[in-house]
Amino acid sequence: TNIGSILASVNPYKPIPGLYSVDAIDLYRQHRLGELPPHIFATANECYCCLWKRHDSQCVLISGESGAGKTESTKLLLKFLSAMSQTSLGAPASEKSTCVEKAILES
């Protein structure tokens, strides 16, 4: 759920098909925060928009207990931001994964 610009989420401890797909990235990049159901991509999109359109520095705080999904949430944020940066460079949707993204996610 969203609480303003804060996303409170729960780790389902199992994969949910399509939840973090390229289609989900494309959907959330086209909408502002609050227009679609709460999602980590909506939060990432808000950060991206504030960073590039208003030139505001951004910080994302990911908190939780051990096993809550902090690392996975970080990977998802980076996946979204990487895809957005490739889109802004004019890359087609099929090429939204870059060497930089892979290096960051693998680290």
C-alpha positions in Angstrom: 0.0 0.0 0.0 1.0 3.6 -0.5 1.2 6.1 2.4 1.8 9.3 0.4 5.1 8.6 -1.4 5.9 5.8 1.0 5.4 2.2 -0.2 4.8 -0.4 2.5 5.2 -3.9 1.0 5.3 -7.5 2.2 7.6 -10.2 0.9 5.4 -13.0 -0.4 8.3 -15.5 -0.3 7.2 -16.8 -3.6 7.4 -15.6 -7.2 4.3 -13.8 -8.6 4.3 -14.2 -12.4 4.4 -11.0 -14.3 4.6 -8.7 -11.3 8.1 -7.4 -12.2 8.1 -8.1 -16.0 9.1 -5.7 -18.8 5.4 -5.1 -19.3 5.0 -4.0 -15.7 7.9 -1.6 -16.2 6.3 -0.2 -19.3 3.0 0.2 -17.6 4.3 2.0 -14.5 6.6 4.3 -16.5 3.6 5.7 -18.3 1.7 6.7 -15.0 2.3 8.9 -12.1 2.4 7.8 -8.4 -1.1 6.9 -7.3 -2.7 6.4 -10.7 -2.1 2.6 -10.6 -2.1 0.1 -7.7 0.9 0.5 -5.3 4.1 -1.1 -6.8 7.8 -0.6 -6.3 8.0 0.5 -10.0 5.6 3.4 -9.2 8.0 4.5 -6.5 11.0 4.2 -8.8 9.2 6.1 -11.5 8.5 8.9 -9.2 12.1 9.1 -8.2 13.2 9.0 -11.9 10.7 11.8 -12.8 11.8 14.0 -9.9 15.4 13.5 -10.8 15.2 14.4 -14.5 12.2 16.7 -14.7 12.8 18.8 -11.6 16.5 18.1 -11.1 15.9 17.2 -7.5 18.3 14.8 -5.8 16.6 11.5 -4.8 17.0 9.0 -2.0 15.2 5.7 -1.5 15.2 4.2 1.9 14.5 0.4 2.0 14.0 -0.9 5.5 12.9 -4.2 7.0 13.9 -7.2 9.0 16.2 -10.0 7.8 14.5 -11.8 5.0 12.0 -9.0 4.3 13.2 -8.6 0.7 15.4 -5.5 1.0 18.0 -6.8 -1.5 15.4 -7.9 -4.0 13.6 -4.5 -3.7 16.9 -2.8 -4.4 17.4 -5.0 -7.5 13.9 -4.2 -8.7 14.5 -0.4 -8.3 17.8 -0.6 -10.2 16.1 -2.7 -12.9 13.4 -0.1 -13.4 15.8 2.8 -13.3 18.1 1.1 -15.8 15.2 0.4 -18.2 14.1 4.0 -17.9 17.6 5.3 -18.7 17.7 3.0 -21.8 14.3 4.3 -22.9 15.4 7.9 -22.6 18.3 7.0 -24.8 15.9 5.7 -27.5 16.7 2.0 -27.0 13.9 -0.4 -28.0 12.1 -2.3 -25.3 13.9 -5.5 -26.2 17.3 -3.9 -25.4 16.6 -2.5 -21.9 19.2 -4.6 -20.3 22.7 -3.2 -20.4 26.1 -4.3 -19.2 26.0 -1.6 -16.6 22.6 -2.9 -15.2 24.0 -6.5 -15.1 27.2 -5.4 -13.3 25.2 -3.4 -10.7 22.6 -6.2 -10.1 25.3 -8.9 -9.9 27.3 -6.8 -7.3 
